[in-house]
Amino acid sequence: MADFVERFYRSRDDLPLHYRDYGDPLSPRRPVLCLPGLNRNAADFHDLAVRLSKTRRVICPDYRGRGKSARDRNWRNYRPEVYLDDLTHLLTLANLHSVVVVGTSLGGLLAMGMAVARPTALAGVLLNDVGPEIRRDGLTRILSYVGRDAPQPDWPSAAAYLRAVLPHLSLETPEQWMSLAQRTFREGEDGLLHVNWDPALARTLGRPHRAVPDLWPLFRALRPIPVLALRGALSDILAPDTFDRMDREHPGMIRVTIPKVGHVPMLDEPEAREAIDAFLARL
């Protein structure tokens, strides 16, 4: 049998959206909802989902404009409120009443938004290298490549490109970098490899120096909910002082720093695996 079932649904504005469905829908264990980063997609969670799906259902969606979900003609719809509405529809149609959210980067911010909009749907949250404050140097780095296509002539070139723009991942072997490239690029009709997201999504982010809304109230909405927070020791997105404040604002939060890793941990590092397994065992 395949590791997952590919499914599609329609958003409120009738956009075809894709998700991967792993594991047994009738499993008595709490299901897991994996939410990727800004320009990432469901495939990023494949190894984690296969491991967790031995005992529980795992749902991994592609946001609009990413992966196998349709691109939106109106770039203004690439914003958190719309993503949350899409996720609300997904939870309903997938018959998910209470989930543990694994949120990487943007996915973690959306988990905070769910704590306000749908708090009863959250049984637990894993925040992967993200918090209520985003370091501007990291945001500048991300904006430098998210808003443009980067056509590559072949897969080795695509892997080399990723090594340059993502210098502090925990990937070590050429095979691991090739796997990341295959999740990041797609083959185009012109014979080149193109990024597997709509570069227009960056237009909603504005410029790095633009004032960022206060997200601490969203984080405080997580106080009644079990939270595991992971931080890459070399992260340029989640600063150490923000990580410390998160610990003070949510006294029950479990926090783990992944050594020698930047933004973001891949969730298969030994420290991450151990923390995730212990966290899920409680839920």
ROBADREN-985365 format. One record per residue (C-alpha): residue number from 1; x, z, y. Coordinates in steps of 0.001 Angstrom, whole numbers, plus 500000, padded with zeros to 6 digits. Example, Ala and Ser with C-alpha at 12.3 -4.5 7.8 and 13.67 -1.06 7.14 Angstrom:
BEGIN
@i:1	c1:512300	c3:507800	c2:495500
@i:2	c1:513670	c3:507140	c2:498940
This chain:
BEGIN
@i:1	c1:500000	c3:500000	c2:500000
@i:2	c1:501059	c3:499415	c2:503599
@i:3	c1:502199	c3:502431	c2:505616
@i:4	c1:499443	c3:501916	c2:508176
@i:5	c1:496334	c3:499931	c2:509015
@i:6	c1:496307	c3:497849	c2:512198
@i:7	c1:493099	c3:498295	c2:514165
@i:8	c1:491703	c3:496983	c2:517440
@i:9	c1:489004	c3:498250	c2:519766
@i:10	c1:487573	c3:497336	c2:523160
@i:11	c1:488112	c3:499329	c2:526326
@i:12	c1:485336	c3:500111	c2:528781
@i:13	c1:486273	c3:496920	c2:530680
@i:14	c1:486338	c3:494912	c2:527419
@i:15	c1:490106	c3:494617	c2:526991
@i:16	c1:491271	c3:494350	c2:523344
@i:17	c1:493481	c3:497352	c2:522548
@i:18	c1:495553	c3:497974	c2:519432
@i:19	c1:496494	c3:501046	c2:517422
@i:20	c1:498124	c3:501937	c2:514125
@i:21	c1:496252	c3:504217	c2:511740
@i:22	c1:498436	c3:506124	c2:509252
@i:23	c1:497481	c3:508515	c2:506487
@i:24	c1:494198	c3:509687	c2:505032
@i:25	c1:491313	c3:509870	c2:507539
@i:26	c1:489773	c3:512586	c2:505356
@i:27	c1:492864	c3:514792	c2:505300
@i:28	c1:491953	c3:518432	c2:506078
@i:29	c1:495115	c3:518780	c2:508169
@i:30	c1:494918	c3:518358	c2:511929
@i:31	c1:495460	c3:514680	c2:512903
@i:32	c1:498282	c3:513672	c2:515217
@i:33	c1:497957	c3:511318	c2:518195
@i:34	c1:501289	c3:509764	c2:519224
@i:35	c1:501501	c3:508574	c2:522835
@i:36	c1:504529	c3:506447	c2:523779
@i:37	c1:506543	c3:506171	c2:526958
@i:38	c1:505862	c3:503993	c2:529990
@i:39	c1:506935	c3:500625	c2:528580
@i:40	c1:506991	c3:501566	c2:524909
@i:41	c1:504562	c3:500993	c2:522049
@i:42	c1:503125	c3:502353	c2:518807
@i:43	c1:506021	c3:501111	c2:516676
@i:44	c1:508339	c3:503719	c2:518230
@i:45	c1:506629	c3:506405	c2:516162
@i:46	c1:506733	c3:504579	c2:512833
@i:47	c1:509291	c3:506762	c2:511062
@i:48	c1:507692	c3:509975	c2:512316
@i:49	c1:504209	c3:508724	c2:511460
@i:50	c1:505193	c3:507746	c2:507916
@i:51	c1:506697	c3:511193	c2:507373
@i:52	c1:503717	c3:513081	c2:508801
@i:53	c1:501126	c3:510843	c2:507152
@i:54	c1:501977	c3:512312	c2:503754
@i:55	c1:499772	c3:515255	c2:504682
@i:56	c1:497734	c3:514238	c2:507736
@i:57	c1:496302	c3:511297	c2:509642
@i:58	c1:498434	c3:509856	c2:512460
@i:59	c1:497143	c3:507527	c2:515190
@i:60	c1:499603	c3:505524	c2:517318
@i:61	c1:498071	c3:503422	c2:520116
@i:62	c1:499513	c3:500677	c2:522280
@i:63	c1:498484	c3:501191	c2:525906
@i:64	c1:497029	c3:498175	c2:527668
@i:65	c1:499803	c3:495735	c2:528513
@i:66	c1:502105	c3:496952	c2:525735
@i:67	c1:502758	c3:495943	c2:522152
@i:68	c1:499769	c3:494222	c2:520562
@i:69	c1:497266	c3:495354	c2:523179
@i:70	c1:496122	c3:492744	c2:525684
@i:71	c1:497675	c3:492483	c2:529114
@i:72	c1:495427	c3:493310	c2:532025
@i:73	c1:494871	c3:490603	c2:534640
@i:74	c1:494510	c3:493324	c2:537247
@i:75	c1:497824	c3:495189	c2:537444
@i:76	c1:496106	c3:497990	c2:539377
@i:77	c1:494569	c3:499096	c2:536076
@i:78	c1:497989	c3:500157	c2:534830
@i:79	c1:497493	c3:503737	c2:535909
@i:80	c1:496995	c3:507103	c2:534174
@i:81	c1:493251	c3:507417	c2:534845
@i:82	c1:492613	c3:504128	c2:533045
@i:83	c1:494912	c3:505022	c2:530155
@i:84	c1:493058	c3:508314	c2:529727
@i:85	c1:489740	c3:506494	c2:529658
@i:86	c1:491098	c3:504122	c2:527008
@i:87	c1:492264	c3:507099	c2:524946
@i:88	c1:488866	c3:508760	c2:525255
@i:89	c1:487280	c3:505668	c2:523729
@i:90	c1:489894	c3:505660	c2:520967
@i:91	c1:489247	c3:509308	c2:520066
@i:92	c1:485533	c3:508608	c2:519837
@i:93	c1:485697	c3:505500	c2:517687
@i:94	c1:488387	c3:506971	c2:515412
@i:95	c1:486242	c3:510095	c2:514960
@i:96	c1:488964	c3:512395	c2:516238
@i:97	c1:487559	c3:515631	c2:517623
@i:98	c1:490729	c3:517705	c2:517809
@i:99	c1:494298	c3:516388	c2:517676
@i:100	c1:497905	c3:517377	c2:518121
@i:101	c1:499389	c3:515065	c2:520739
@i:102	c1:502996	c3:513957	c2:520489
@i:103	c1:503689	c3:512665	c2:523978
@i:104	c1:506929	c3:510927	c2:524874
@i:105	c1:507653	c3:510607	c2:528608
@i:106	c1:504462	c3:509052	c2:530075
@i:107	c1:502675	c3:510098	c2:526887
@i:108	c1:503453	c3:513714	c2:527708
@i:109	c1:502022	c3:513323	c2:531203
@i:110	c1:498862	c3:511862	c2:529667
@i:111	c1:498675	c3:514875	c2:527358
@i:112	c1:498664	c3:517070	c2:530472
@i:113	c1:495863	c3:514923	c2:531868
@i:114	c1:493912	c3:515382	c2:528649
@i:115	c1:494282	c3:519147	c2:529039
@i:116	c1:492231	c3:518807	c2:532225
@i:117	c1:489832	c3:516033	c2:531204
@i:118	c1:489302	c3:516896	c2:527514
@i:119	c1:490824	c3:520323	c2:526798
@i:120	c1:488791	c3:520890	c2:523629
@i:121	c1:490349	c3:517772	c2:522094
@i:122	c1:493825	c3:519320	c2:522130
@i:123	c1:494903	c3:521578	c2:519284
@i:124	c1:498549	c3:521346	c2:520313
@i:125	c1:500947	c3:519272	c2:522416
@i:126	c1:504527	c3:518168	c2:521917
@i:127	c1:506146	c3:517140	c2:525200
@i:128	c1:509105	c3:514877	c2:524506
@i:129	c1:511569	c3:514990	c2:527415
@i:130	c1:509010	c3:515147	c2:530186
@i:131	c1:507620	c3:517734	c2:532559
@i:132	c1:505702	c3:518109	c2:535815
@i:133	c1:508711	c3:517003	c2:537860
@i:134	c1:510588	c3:513738	c2:537304
@i:135	c1:514204	c3:513383	c2:538380
@i:136	c1:514527	c3:510561	c2:540898
@i:137	c1:517768	c3:509205	c2:539458
@i:138	c1:516080	c3:508763	c2:536105
@i:139	c1:513017	c3:507175	c2:537680
@i:140	c1:515241	c3:504769	c2:539618
@i:141	c1:517012	c3:503780	c2:536405
@i:142	c1:513725	c3:503123	c2:534609
@i:143	c1:512295	c3:501100	c2:537489
@i:144	c1:515443	c3:498959	c2:537488
@i:145	c1:514413	c3:497330	c2:534210
@i:146	c1:510727	c3:498045	c2:533521
@i:147	c1:509477	c3:495746	c2:536274
@i:148	c1:511206	c3:492593	c2:535085
@i:149	c1:511509	c3:490506	c2:531992
@i:150	c1:514970	c3:490260	c2:530462
@i:151	c1:514935	c3:487169	c2:528210
@i:152	c1:517521	c3:487351	c2:525437
@i:153	c1:518772	c3:484415	c2:523350
@i:154	c1:518884	c3:486292	c2:520036
@i:155	c1:518470	c3:489705	c2:518421
@i:156	c1:522141	c3:490811	c2:518673
@i:157	c1:521978	c3:490107	c2:522417
@i:158	c1:518764	c3:492101	c2:522681
@i:159	c1:520379	c3:495066	c2:520923
@i:160	c1:523419	c3:494856	c2:523216
@i:161	c1:521146	c3:494789	c2:526270
@i:162	c1:519429	c3:497981	c2:525123
@i:163	c1:522765	c3:499702	c2:524571
@i:164	c1:523526	c3:499024	c2:528233
@i:165	c1:520238	c3:500220	c2:529753
@i:166	c1:519665	c3:503136	c2:527334
@i:167	c1:523141	c3:504644	c2:527048
@i:168	c1:522321	c3:508138	c2:525756
@i:169	c1:520026	c3:507610	c2:522795
@i:170	c1:520872	c3:509220	c2:519456
@i:171	c1:521155	c3:505824	c2:517741
@i:172	c1:524478	c3:505362	c2:515984
@i:173	c1:524399	c3:502344	c2:513680
@i:174	c1:523932	c3:498633	c2:514441
@i:175	c1:520863	c3:498726	c2:512204
@i:176	c1:519260	c3:501413	c2:514346
@i:177	c1:519877	c3:499462	c2:517539
@i:178	c1:518507	c3:496323	c2:515910
@i:179	c1:515376	c3:498217	c2:514905
@i:180	c1:514930	c3:499368	c2:518505
@i:181	c1:515411	c3:495798	c2:519741
@i:182	c1:512717	c3:494556	c2:517374
@i:183	c1:510325	c3:497168	c2:518786
@i:184	c1:511244	c3:496284	c2:522359
@i:185	c1:511240	c3:492476	c2:522361
@i:186	c1:508967	c3:489769	c2:520998
@i:187	c1:509607	c3:486100	c2:520345
@i:188	c1:508249	c3:483747	c2:522997
@i:189	c1:507111	c3:480157	c2:522752
@i:190	c1:510253	c3:479147	c2:524636
@i:191	c1:512422	c3:480384	c2:521777
@i:192	c1:513715	c3:483367	c2:523758
@i:193	c1:513048	c3:487054	c2:523233
@i:194	c1:510930	c3:488689	c2:525933
@i:195	c1:510132	c3:492342	c2:526619
@i:196	c1:507098	c3:493572	c2:524715
@i:197	c1:505275	c3:494867	c2:527786
@i:198	c1:503761	c3:493474	c2:530952
@i:199	c1:506383	c3:493862	c2:533725
@i:200	c1:503497	c3:494038	c2:536216
@i:201	c1:502818	c3:497603	c2:535084
@i:202	c1:505737	c3:498734	c2:537231
@i:203	c1:503875	c3:497663	c2:540380
@i:204	c1:501667	c3:500759	c2:540189
@i:205	c1:504739	c3:503000	c2:540341
@i:206	c1:505832	c3:501899	c2:543796
@i:207	c1:509334	c3:502816	c2:544878
@i:208	c1:511387	c3:505752	c2:543579
@i:209	c1:511423	c3:507476	c2:546981
@i:210	c1:507617	c3:507489	c2:547222
@i:211	c1:506073	c3:510963	c2:547262
@i:212	c1:505100	c3:512103	c2:543773
@i:213	c1:501879	c3:514101	c2:543295
@i:214	c1:502162	c3:517760	c2:542349
@i:215	c1:501769	c3:517744	c2:538564
@i:216	c1:502207	c3:521471	c2:538016
@i:217	c1:498437	c3:522102	c2:538005
@i:218	c1:498156	c3:519643	c2:535106
@i:219	c1:500904	c3:521456	c2:533231
@i:220	c1:499204	c3:524807	c2:533807
@i:221	c1:496112	c3:523409	c2:532095
@i:222	c1:498197	c3:523532	c2:528900
@i:223	c1:498506	c3:527332	c2:529018
@i:224	c1:495748	c3:527986	c2:526432
@i:225	c1:497203	c3:525299	c2:524149
@i:226	c1:500240	c3:525616	c2:521835
@i:227	c1:503097	c3:523567	c2:523301
@i:228	c1:506454	c3:522467	c2:521930
@i:229	c1:508727	c3:520984	c2:524586
@i:230	c1:511828	c3:518980	c2:523685
@i:231	c1:514543	c3:518058	c2:526167
@i:232	c1:517525	c3:515796	c2:525710
@i:233	c1:520582	c3:517691	c2:526903
@i:234	c1:521716	c3:514605	c2:528855
@i:235	c1:518254	c3:513749	c2:530208
@i:236	c1:518034	c3:512159	c2:533653
@i:237	c1:514229	c3:512620	c2:533644
@i:238	c1:513675	c3:516301	c2:532805
@i:239	c1:516020	c3:518572	c2:534754
@i:240	c1:517197	c3:521928	c2:533335
@i:241	c1:515603	c3:523900	c2:536192
@i:242	c1:512255	c3:522163	c2:535587
@i:243	c1:512569	c3:523010	c2:531884
@i:244	c1:513200	c3:526652	c2:532825
@i:245	c1:510185	c3:526739	c2:535126
@i:246	c1:507994	c3:525220	c2:532405
@i:247	c1:508999	c3:528151	c2:530203
@i:248	c1:507936	c3:530611	c2:532907
@i:249	c1:504655	c3:528809	c2:533617
@i:250	c1:503715	c3:528649	c2:529923
@i:251	c1:505062	c3:531876	c2:528332
@i:252	c1:503998	c3:530809	c2:524839
@i:253	c1:505756	c3:527464	c2:524996
@i:254	c1:508446	c3:526725	c2:522417
@i:255	c1:511340	c3:524820	c2:523902
@i:256	c1:514193	c3:523077	c2:522162
@i:257	c1:517142	c3:521192	c2:523648
@i:258	c1:518454	c3:518266	c2:521618
@i:259	c1:522267	c3:518096	c2:522056
@i:260	c1:524173	c3:514945	c2:523043
@i:261	c1:520929	c3:513026	c2:523724
@i:262	c1:519471	c3:511647	c2:526952
@i:263	c1:516044	c3:510226	c2:527701
@i:264	c1:514471	c3:510232	c2:525204
@i:265	c1:515040	c3:512012	c2:521889
@i:266	c1:514000	c3:509736	c2:519022
@i:267	c1:512318	c3:512669	c2:517215
@i:268	c1:514417	c3:512150	c2:514089
@i:269	c1:517349	c3:514265	c2:515243
@i:270	c1:517783	c3:517312	c2:512943
@i:271	c1:516862	c3:519743	c2:515715
@i:272	c1:513746	c3:517727	c2:516583
@i:273	c1:512602	c3:517379	c2:512970
@i:274	c1:512975	c3:521087	c2:512330
@i:275	c1:511096	c3:522028	c2:515495
@i:276	c1:508285	c3:519512	c2:514867
@i:277	c1:507767	c3:520620	c2:511269
@i:278	c1:507647	c3:524301	c2:512233
@i:279	c1:505266	c3:523586	c2:515113
@i:280	c1:502845	c3:521491	c2:513036
@i:281	c1:502859	c3:524046	c2:510229
@i:282	c1:501026	c3:526404	c2:512608
@i:283	c1:498298	c3:523904	c2:513505
